[in-house]
Every structure is written in structure tokens, then in C-alpha cells.
Amino acid sequence: MTSSVPTLDEDPSACVAAGDSRLRRGGSLKFFYGPMDCGKSTLALQMDYNHARQGRRGLVLTTIDRAGPGRLSTRIGLGKEAVEVGTDLDIRGLVRQRWAQGIRVDYLICDEASFYTVAQIEQLADLVDTSDVDVYAFGLATDFRTSLFPAAQRLFELADEVTRVQVEVLCWCGRPGLLNARVVNGGIAREGDQVVIGDTDADPAAGDTTADDVRYQVLCRRHHRVGDLGPTARAEGQLRLV
Ligand SMILES: [Zn+2]
């Protein structure tokens, strides 16, 4: 059966005006959060795949991904081209630009959303409310000091649904890993800039560290609070002292 209902290509509101009930439910803003290594980026790509196979058209966005600008990557080897979200990117403008080019945008996959600006989170909410775009945001809730990232805080405040990602990552002690520790030169950091690039895959023994010797480790609350990185780190620390 064919349909003469206008698509989102020109004007998303035209679809509603024309009675396309598919769009009347409105969009929603969903935030999936968890510590590093819990599978957020993998879930983001799965979400994109699930929507795309139903014929929906979306955009994948990320920022400061470990693979570099313009790419969403996962620790288990999946990846996809993505729009790099710089601090001055107007996400509403980006979507409207696509519409002007005749490209449908039904949904957004926003990885590393805790590193977006608060203004960009507001733009996502606007797209949901005024244009029925579905937004799926993925990111960390808290920084290495266990304080909320501003963008994550805004997502908690505005999102229709907030979900802790259920793929459990464990602390070295076996408890659920909830918090990200920043490890600088082998010790847990308690102060510093909120965003410093590092990874959880870095192997200090192989010299695989950033120039500043920064890495991240997921810990349970108890061990984050006392700053205990586990027996392996303690052994490495002793070796470093020799
Ligand atoms: Zn622990």
C-alpha cells in the first residue's frame, strides 16, 4: 500500500498535520549510563542497528571517542562512522540541515553524551519535544571524583527514561564496579580537570600509557573511597619503588 503522507524530509510537523499516527506518540529522550567498560557503546550500536533494520533513519554522534574524531568504537571491536560533537556544534541545526538536504532523521544515537555541553543536552530535548525525534544518549554519570558530569546531570533532570546499563563490570574485589577511578602515575587521583583522556585498556607494564601516564580503573564504591586499586596495582607500586 502506498501512502501520500509527507515524510520528515521537508517538515516533520507536516506528517503530524497530515495525520500520520506513527508520529503522534512523540519522541522520547532516554539516557543509559554506567561506568567505563560496561558496554554502553556496544549498546549504542545495537540500538542503531535495531532501529535501522526497521527502516528508520538515524544519526550517530559521539565525542572524544578512543578511536579519534568522527568514529564510535567499542572495546569489543565494533565501530561506526559518527558525527563528532564539538563544543560549538548546534545539534538542532545539524538535524535541520539534514532535513533541508532531504535526509530523514528519525532518531539520534548520542554516545559519550556526558561530554556534551549542557546546551547540547537542551538541544536534544528540544528535538524530542518539537520534532518528535527519538534520542538515545549513552554516557558516564560521574567523573573520577564521583561528581556528576554537568551534561549527565541535565540528562537525569530532563530524560523521559533513565537506565543503568546492566552489563556488569566488576571491581578487582568482585563487587559491582560503579565508579571510575583516574590513575595517575600509579596512584588514584583526587583532583584535576574533569575530563582527561585515558583508557581502561592501557597496560602500564607494556609502556602502553598516555604521555601523562593517565589511565582509568572501575572500582566498587568501597575501594574508590579508600583509593585501593587492588593487589596487582599494589605489586606494581612496590616494583616501582624498587
Ligand atoms: Zn572493590
py3Dmol code that shows the C-alpha trace and the ligand (Angstrom):
import py3Dmol

protein = """\
ATOM      1  CA  MET A   1       0.000   0.000   0.000  1.00  0.00           C
ATOM      2  CA  THR A   2       1.361   3.381  -0.926  1.00  0.00           C
ATOM      3  CA  SER A   3       0.929   6.487   1.109  1.00  0.00           C
ATOM      4  CA  SER A   4       0.919  10.128   0.163  1.00  0.00           C
ATOM      5  CA  VAL A   5       1.763  11.204   3.700  1.00  0.00           C
ATOM      6  CA  PRO A   6       4.708  13.593   3.629  1.00  0.00           C
ATOM      7  CA  THR A   7       7.877  12.338   5.241  1.00  0.00           C
ATOM      8  CA  LEU A   8      10.235  14.032   7.617  1.00  0.00           C
ATOM      9  CA  ASP A   9      12.334  15.064   4.638  1.00  0.00           C
ATOM     10  CA  GLU A  10      10.972  18.595   4.486  1.00  0.00           C
ATOM     11  CA  ASP A  11       8.987  19.347   7.587  1.00  0.00           C
ATOM     12  CA  PRO A  12       8.399  16.870  10.391  1.00  0.00           C
ATOM     13  CA  SER A  13       5.329  18.756  11.590  1.00  0.00           C
ATOM     14  CA  ALA A  14       3.704  18.172   8.193  1.00  0.00           C
ATOM     15  CA  CYS A  15       3.488  14.468   8.998  1.00  0.00           C
ATOM     16  CA  VAL A  16       1.532  15.159  12.154  1.00  0.00           C
ATOM     17  CA  ALA A  17      -0.700  17.638  10.358  1.00  0.00           C
ATOM     18  CA  ALA A  18      -1.389  15.048   7.678  1.00  0.00           C
ATOM     19  CA  GLY A  19      -2.481  12.549  10.280  1.00  0.00           C
ATOM     20  CA  ASP A  20       0.469  10.153  10.301  1.00  0.00           C
ATOM     21  CA  SER A  21      -0.336   8.392  13.563  1.00  0.00           C
ATOM     22  CA  ARG A  22       3.144   6.817  13.566  1.00  0.00           C
ATOM     23  CA  LEU A  23       4.478  10.195  14.685  1.00  0.00           C
ATOM     24  CA  ARG A  24       1.779  11.200  17.134  1.00  0.00           C
ATOM     25  CA  ARG A  25       3.259   9.320  20.031  1.00  0.00           C
ATOM     26  CA  GLY A  26       6.051  11.918  20.052  1.00  0.00           C
ATOM     27  CA  GLY A  27       9.723  11.280  20.556  1.00  0.00           C
ATOM     28  CA  SER A  28      11.445  10.374  23.774  1.00  0.00           C
ATOM     29  CA  LEU A  29      14.741  11.162  25.438  1.00  0.00           C
ATOM     30  CA  LYS A  30      16.399   8.147  27.046  1.00  0.00           C
ATOM     31  CA  PHE A  31      19.654   8.135  28.976  1.00  0.00           C
ATOM     32  CA  PHE A  32      21.670   4.953  29.504  1.00  0.00           C
ATOM     33  CA  TYR A  33      24.514   5.339  31.955  1.00  0.00           C
ATOM     34  CA  GLY A  34      27.186   3.273  33.625  1.00  0.00           C
ATOM     35  CA  PRO A  35      30.910   3.222  34.397  1.00  0.00           C
ATOM     36  CA  MET A  36      33.606   2.730  31.787  1.00  0.00           C
ATOM     37  CA  ASP A  37      33.764  -0.745  30.233  1.00  0.00           C
ATOM     38  CA  CYS A  38      30.120  -1.589  30.955  1.00  0.00           C
ATOM     39  CA  GLY A  39      29.169  -1.869  27.292  1.00  0.00           C
ATOM     40  CA  LYS A  40      27.453   1.471  26.674  1.00  0.00           C
ATOM     41  CA  SER A  41      28.949   1.973  23.214  1.00  0.00           C
ATOM     42  CA  THR A  42      28.094  -1.597  22.236  1.00  0.00           C
ATOM     43  CA  LEU A  43      24.509  -0.989  23.317  1.00  0.00           C
ATOM     44  CA  ALA A  44      24.516   2.278  21.350  1.00  0.00           C
ATOM     45  CA  LEU A  45      25.487   0.442  18.159  1.00  0.00           C
ATOM     46  CA  GLN A  46      22.928  -2.312  18.821  1.00  0.00           C
ATOM     47  CA  MET A  47      20.238   0.345  19.297  1.00  0.00           C
ATOM     48  CA  ASP A  48      21.220   1.942  15.975  1.00  0.00           C
ATOM     49  CA  TYR A  49      21.100  -1.447  14.245  1.00  0.00           C
ATOM     50  CA  ASN A  50      17.686  -2.325  15.694  1.00  0.00           C
ATOM     51  CA  HIS A  51      16.138   0.944  14.517  1.00  0.00           C
ATOM     52  CA  ALA A  52      17.825   0.895  11.100  1.00  0.00           C
ATOM     53  CA  ARG A  53      16.558  -2.617  10.339  1.00  0.00           C
ATOM     54  CA  GLN A  54      13.014  -1.367  10.904  1.00  0.00           C
ATOM     55  CA  GLY A  55      13.552   1.188   8.155  1.00  0.00           C
ATOM     56  CA  ARG A  56      14.159   4.136  10.422  1.00  0.00           C
ATOM     57  CA  ARG A  57      16.874   6.644   9.623  1.00  0.00           C
ATOM     58  CA  GLY A  58      19.191   7.927  12.295  1.00  0.00           C
ATOM     59  CA  LEU A  59      22.358   9.798  13.048  1.00  0.00           C
ATOM     60  CA  VAL A  60      25.166   8.514  15.263  1.00  0.00           C
ATOM     61  CA  LEU A  61      27.025  11.134  17.269  1.00  0.00           C
ATOM     62  CA  THR A  62      29.971  10.890  19.612  1.00  0.00           C
ATOM     63  CA  THR A  63      32.784  12.936  21.053  1.00  0.00           C
ATOM     64  CA  ILE A  64      36.343  12.222  22.166  1.00  0.00           C
ATOM     65  CA  ASP A  65      35.964   8.551  21.309  1.00  0.00           C
ATOM     66  CA  ARG A  66      39.082   6.440  21.855  1.00  0.00           C
ATOM     67  CA  ALA A  67      39.229   5.802  18.076  1.00  0.00           C
ATOM     68  CA  GLY A  68      39.545   9.524  17.334  1.00  0.00           C
ATOM     69  CA  PRO A  69      37.190  12.121  15.842  1.00  0.00           C
ATOM     70  CA  GLY A  70      34.220  11.004  13.771  1.00  0.00           C
ATOM     71  CA  ARG A  71      34.086   7.409  14.903  1.00  0.00           C
ATOM     72  CA  LEU A  72      32.170   5.476  17.559  1.00  0.00           C
ATOM     73  CA  SER A  73      34.188   2.476  18.678  1.00  0.00           C
ATOM     74  CA  THR A  74      33.705  -0.256  21.262  1.00  0.00           C
ATOM     75  CA  ARG A  75      36.152  -2.256  23.292  1.00  0.00           C
ATOM     76  CA  ILE A  76      34.878  -5.471  21.728  1.00  0.00           C
ATOM     77  CA  GLY A  77      35.834  -4.350  18.231  1.00  0.00           C
ATOM     78  CA  LEU A  78      32.654  -2.885  16.754  1.00  0.00           C
ATOM     79  CA  GLY A  79      32.664   0.562  15.216  1.00  0.00           C
ATOM     80  CA  LYS A  80      30.791   3.002  13.025  1.00  0.00           C
ATOM     81  CA  GLU A  81      31.303   6.387  11.438  1.00  0.00           C
ATOM     82  CA  ALA A  82      29.832   9.114  13.614  1.00  0.00           C
ATOM     83  CA  VAL A  83      29.338  12.855  13.730  1.00  0.00           C
ATOM     84  CA  GLU A  84      31.899  14.415  16.033  1.00  0.00           C
ATOM     85  CA  VAL A  85      30.199  16.614  18.626  1.00  0.00           C
ATOM     86  CA  GLY A  86      32.459  19.617  19.168  1.00  0.00           C
ATOM     87  CA  THR A  87      31.568  22.046  21.928  1.00  0.00           C
ATOM     88  CA  ASP A  88      30.168  24.550  19.413  1.00  0.00           C
ATOM     89  CA  LEU A  89      28.058  22.093  17.405  1.00  0.00           C
ATOM     90  CA  ASP A  90      24.353  23.008  17.317  1.00  0.00           C
ATOM     91  CA  ILE A  91      22.726  19.582  17.205  1.00  0.00           C
ATOM     92  CA  ARG A  92      19.335  21.048  16.269  1.00  0.00           C
ATOM     93  CA  GLY A  93      20.987  22.868  13.379  1.00  0.00           C
ATOM     94  CA  LEU A  94      22.705  19.655  12.310  1.00  0.00           C
ATOM     95  CA  VAL A  95      19.399  17.761  12.168  1.00  0.00           C
ATOM     96  CA  ARG A  96      17.604  20.586  10.365  1.00  0.00           C
ATOM     97  CA  GLN A  97      20.434  20.733   7.859  1.00  0.00           C
ATOM     98  CA  ARG A  98      19.899  17.031   7.112  1.00  0.00           C
ATOM     99  CA  TRP A  99      16.178  17.616   6.654  1.00  0.00           C
ATOM    100  CA  ALA A 100      16.934  20.506   4.285  1.00  0.00           C
ATOM    101  CA  GLN A 101      19.061  18.070   2.263  1.00  0.00           C
ATOM    102  CA  GLY A 102      16.113  15.680   2.077  1.00  0.00           C
ATOM    103  CA  ILE A 103      17.638  13.252   4.567  1.00  0.00           C
ATOM    104  CA  ARG A 104      15.290  11.821   7.172  1.00  0.00           C
ATOM    105  CA  VAL A 105      16.414  11.789  10.794  1.00  0.00           C
ATOM    106  CA  ASP A 106      14.048   9.722  12.939  1.00  0.00           C
ATOM    107  CA  TYR A 107      16.397   9.169  15.842  1.00  0.00           C
ATOM    108  CA  LEU A 108      19.777  10.122  17.300  1.00  0.00           C
ATOM    109  CA  ILE A 109      22.305   7.824  18.937  1.00  0.00           C
ATOM    110  CA  CYS A 110      24.403  10.034  21.216  1.00  0.00           C
ATOM    111  CA  ASP A 111      27.444   8.264  22.627  1.00  0.00           C
ATOM    112  CA  GLU A 112      29.715   9.833  25.247  1.00  0.00           C
ATOM    113  CA  ALA A 113      26.868  12.246  25.981  1.00  0.00           C
ATOM    114  CA  SER A 114      28.255  13.177  29.396  1.00  0.00           C
ATOM    115  CA  PHE A 115      30.995  15.047  27.497  1.00  0.00           C
ATOM    116  CA  TYR A 116      28.473  17.171  25.558  1.00  0.00           C
ATOM    117  CA  THR A 117      27.693  20.664  26.781  1.00  0.00           C
ATOM    118  CA  VAL A 118      24.588  21.340  28.870  1.00  0.00           C
ATOM    119  CA  ALA A 119      23.332  23.495  25.973  1.00  0.00           C
ATOM    120  CA  GLN A 120      23.603  20.485  23.670  1.00  0.00           C
ATOM    121  CA  ILE A 121      21.511  18.382  26.070  1.00  0.00           C
ATOM    122  CA  GLU A 122      18.875  21.132  25.923  1.00  0.00           C
ATOM    123  CA  GLN A 123      19.045  20.922  22.122  1.00  0.00           C
ATOM    124  CA  LEU A 124      18.383  17.177  22.301  1.00  0.00           C
ATOM    125  CA  ALA A 125      15.323  17.777  24.488  1.00  0.00           C
ATOM    126  CA  ASP A 126      14.122  20.404  22.008  1.00  0.00           C
ATOM    127  CA  LEU A 127      14.435  17.957  19.120  1.00  0.00           C
ATOM    128  CA  VAL A 128      12.370  15.412  21.044  1.00  0.00           C
ATOM    129  CA  ASP A 129       9.663  17.900  22.000  1.00  0.00           C
ATOM    130  CA  THR A 130       9.345  19.966  18.848  1.00  0.00           C
ATOM    131  CA  SER A 131      10.244  17.466  16.128  1.00  0.00           C
ATOM    132  CA  ASP A 132       9.418  14.016  17.589  1.00  0.00           C
ATOM    133  CA  VAL A 133      12.980  12.797  17.148  1.00  0.00           C
ATOM    134  CA  ASP A 134      13.875   9.854  19.424  1.00  0.00           C
ATOM    135  CA  VAL A 135      17.119  10.467  21.295  1.00  0.00           C
ATOM    136  CA  TYR A 136      19.156   7.672  22.884  1.00  0.00           C
ATOM    137  CA  ALA A 137      22.002   9.068  24.971  1.00  0.00           C
ATOM    138  CA  PHE A 138      24.774   6.947  26.448  1.00  0.00           C
ATOM    139  CA  GLY A 139      27.447   8.050  28.874  1.00  0.00           C
ATOM    140  CA  LEU A 140      29.101   8.133  32.235  1.00  0.00           C
ATOM    141  CA  ALA A 141      27.151   9.541  35.133  1.00  0.00           C
ATOM    142  CA  THR A 142      30.046  10.564  37.353  1.00  0.00           C
ATOM    143  CA  ASP A 143      33.635  11.678  36.970  1.00  0.00           C
ATOM    144  CA  PHE A 144      36.732  10.339  38.735  1.00  0.00           C
ATOM    145  CA  ARG A 145      35.772  12.254  41.889  1.00  0.00           C
ATOM    146  CA  THR A 146      32.288  10.661  41.849  1.00  0.00           C
ATOM    147  CA  SER A 147      30.686  14.018  40.952  1.00  0.00           C
ATOM    148  CA  LEU A 148      28.070  14.160  38.206  1.00  0.00           C
ATOM    149  CA  PHE A 149      29.169  15.472  34.829  1.00  0.00           C
ATOM    150  CA  PRO A 150      27.061  18.598  34.105  1.00  0.00           C
ATOM    151  CA  ALA A 151      25.612  17.073  30.928  1.00  0.00           C
ATOM    152  CA  ALA A 152      24.788  13.849  32.770  1.00  0.00           C
ATOM    153  CA  GLN A 153      23.072  15.832  35.495  1.00  0.00           C
ATOM    154  CA  ARG A 154      20.954  17.608  32.879  1.00  0.00           C
ATOM    155  CA  LEU A 155      20.082  14.263  31.289  1.00  0.00           C
ATOM    156  CA  PHE A 156      18.969  12.910  34.665  1.00  0.00           C
ATOM    157  CA  GLU A 157      16.808  16.009  35.062  1.00  0.00           C
ATOM    158  CA  LEU A 158      15.257  16.001  31.588  1.00  0.00           C
ATOM    159  CA  ALA A 159      15.169  12.417  30.312  1.00  0.00           C
ATOM    160  CA  ASP A 160      11.907  10.534  29.898  1.00  0.00           C
ATOM    161  CA  GLU A 161      13.710   7.368  30.964  1.00  0.00           C
ATOM    162  CA  VAL A 162      16.999   6.769  32.771  1.00  0.00           C
ATOM    163  CA  THR A 163      18.534   3.293  32.742  1.00  0.00           C
ATOM    164  CA  ARG A 164      21.653   1.931  34.390  1.00  0.00           C
ATOM    165  CA  VAL A 165      23.351  -0.320  31.823  1.00  0.00           C
ATOM    166  CA  GLN A 166      23.087  -3.852  33.132  1.00  0.00           C
ATOM    167  CA  VAL A 167      26.249  -5.409  31.693  1.00  0.00           C
ATOM    168  CA  GLU A 168      28.078  -5.659  34.966  1.00  0.00           C
ATOM    169  CA  VAL A 169      31.687  -4.625  35.236  1.00  0.00           C
ATOM    170  CA  LEU A 170      33.441  -5.812  38.366  1.00  0.00           C
ATOM    171  CA  CYS A 171      35.867  -4.206  40.763  1.00  0.00           C
ATOM    172  CA  TRP A 172      39.014  -6.245  41.401  1.00  0.00           C
ATOM    173  CA  CYS A 173      37.345  -7.470  44.632  1.00  0.00           C
ATOM    174  CA  GLY A 174      34.369  -8.933  42.775  1.00  0.00           C
ATOM    175  CA  ARG A 175      31.815  -6.332  43.824  1.00  0.00           C
ATOM    176  CA  PRO A 176      29.911  -4.424  41.105  1.00  0.00           C
ATOM    177  CA  GLY A 177      32.095  -1.679  39.655  1.00  0.00           C
ATOM    178  CA  LEU A 178      30.202   1.578  39.985  1.00  0.00           C
ATOM    179  CA  LEU A 179      32.768   4.365  39.879  1.00  0.00           C
ATOM    180  CA  ASN A 180      35.628   5.431  37.625  1.00  0.00           C
ATOM    181  CA  ALA A 181      38.998   5.976  39.249  1.00  0.00           C
ATOM    182  CA  ARG A 182      41.584   8.089  37.462  1.00  0.00           C
ATOM    183  CA  VAL A 183      45.008   6.567  37.992  1.00  0.00           C
ATOM    184  CA  VAL A 184      47.923   8.961  37.512  1.00  0.00           C
ATOM    185  CA  ASN A 185      51.419   7.567  37.755  1.00  0.00           C
ATOM    186  CA  GLY A 186      50.093   4.500  39.534  1.00  0.00           C
ATOM    187  CA  GLY A 187      48.047   6.279  42.202  1.00  0.00           C
ATOM    188  CA  ILE A 188      44.388   7.266  42.437  1.00  0.00           C
ATOM    189  CA  ALA A 189      43.809  10.945  41.610  1.00  0.00           C
ATOM    190  CA  ARG A 190      41.504  13.063  43.763  1.00  0.00           C
ATOM    191  CA  GLU A 191      41.798  16.354  41.928  1.00  0.00           C
ATOM    192  CA  GLY A 192      42.392  17.614  38.405  1.00  0.00           C
ATOM    193  CA  ASP A 193      40.427  18.543  35.308  1.00  0.00           C
ATOM    194  CA  GLN A 194      37.060  16.823  34.954  1.00  0.00           C
ATOM    195  CA  VAL A 195      37.877  15.434  31.505  1.00  0.00           C
ATOM    196  CA  VAL A 196      41.296  13.928  30.840  1.00  0.00           C
ATOM    197  CA  ILE A 197      41.633  11.360  28.098  1.00  0.00           C
ATOM    198  CA  GLY A 198      42.801   7.933  29.119  1.00  0.00           C
ATOM    199  CA  ASP A 199      41.611   4.386  28.671  1.00  0.00           C
ATOM    200  CA  THR A 200      40.964   1.323  30.746  1.00  0.00           C
ATOM    201  CA  ASP A 201      42.897  -0.877  28.321  1.00  0.00           C
ATOM    202  CA  ALA A 202      46.266   0.749  28.924  1.00  0.00           C
ATOM    203  CA  ASP A 203      48.860  -1.675  30.190  1.00  0.00           C
ATOM    204  CA  PRO A 204      51.459   0.208  32.212  1.00  0.00           C
ATOM    205  CA  ALA A 205      53.795  -2.827  32.175  1.00  0.00           C
ATOM    206  CA  ALA A 206      53.952  -2.608  28.373  1.00  0.00           C
ATOM    207  CA  GLY A 207      54.579   1.094  28.443  1.00  0.00           C
ATOM    208  CA  ASP A 208      51.119   1.497  26.912  1.00  0.00           C
ATOM    209  CA  THR A 209      50.147   4.720  28.606  1.00  0.00           C
ATOM    210  CA  THR A 210      49.403   8.251  27.548  1.00  0.00           C
ATOM    211  CA  ALA A 211      52.116  10.890  27.801  1.00  0.00           C
ATOM    212  CA  ASP A 212      50.814  11.864  31.226  1.00  0.00           C
ATOM    213  CA  ASP A 213      50.555   8.251  32.402  1.00  0.00           C
ATOM    214  CA  VAL A 214      46.804   8.502  32.951  1.00  0.00           C
ATOM    215  CA  ARG A 215      44.517   5.519  32.930  1.00  0.00           C
ATOM    216  CA  TYR A 216      41.123   4.683  34.361  1.00  0.00           C
ATOM    217  CA  GLN A 217      40.011   1.789  36.524  1.00  0.00           C
ATOM    218  CA  VAL A 218      36.477   0.871  37.516  1.00  0.00           C
ATOM    219  CA  LEU A 219      36.100   0.261  41.253  1.00  0.00           C
ATOM    220  CA  CYS A 220      33.344  -0.516  43.725  1.00  0.00           C
ATOM    221  CA  ARG A 221      32.340   2.353  45.986  1.00  0.00           C
ATOM    222  CA  ARG A 222      34.272   0.962  48.961  1.00  0.00           C
ATOM    223  CA  HIS A 223      37.565   0.732  47.106  1.00  0.00           C
ATOM    224  CA  HIS A 224      37.051   4.028  45.296  1.00  0.00           C
ATOM    225  CA  ARG A 225      36.566   5.756  48.638  1.00  0.00           C
ATOM    226  CA  VAL A 226      39.744   4.309  50.171  1.00  0.00           C
ATOM    227  CA  GLY A 227      41.682   4.500  46.885  1.00  0.00           C
ATOM    228  CA  ASP A 228      42.648   0.820  46.777  1.00  0.00           C
ATOM    229  CA  LEU A 229      43.434  -0.213  43.182  1.00  0.00           C
ATOM    230  CA  GLY A 230      43.862  -3.877  44.091  1.00  0.00           C
ATOM    231  CA  PRO A 231      46.692  -6.354  44.669  1.00  0.00           C
ATOM    232  CA  THR A 232      48.066  -6.105  41.110  1.00  0.00           C
ATOM    233  CA  ALA A 233      48.426  -2.355  41.368  1.00  0.00           C
ATOM    234  CA  ARG A 234      49.956  -2.697  44.841  1.00  0.00           C
ATOM    235  CA  ALA A 235      52.525  -5.154  43.492  1.00  0.00           C
ATOM    236  CA  GLU A 236      53.322  -2.806  40.607  1.00  0.00           C
ATOM    237  CA  GLY A 237      53.637   0.038  43.082  1.00  0.00           C
ATOM    238  CA  GLN A 238      56.158  -1.946  45.084  1.00  0.00           C
ATOM    239  CA  LEU A 239      58.113  -2.721  41.939  1.00  0.00           C
ATOM    240  CA  ARG A 240      58.117   0.964  41.056  1.00  0.00           C
ATOM    241  CA  LEU A 241      59.604   1.751  44.440  1.00  0.00           C
ATOM    242  CA  VAL A 242      62.464  -0.699  43.990  1.00  0.00           C
TER     243      VAL A 242
END
"""
ligand_1 = """\
1
ZN
Zn 36.137 -3.334 45.325
"""
view = py3Dmol.view(width=600, height=400)
view.addModel(protein, "pdb")
view.setStyle({"model": 0}, {"cartoon": {"style": "trace"}})
view.addModel(ligand_1, "xyz")
view.setStyle({"model": 1}, {"stick": {}})
view.zoomTo()
view.show()
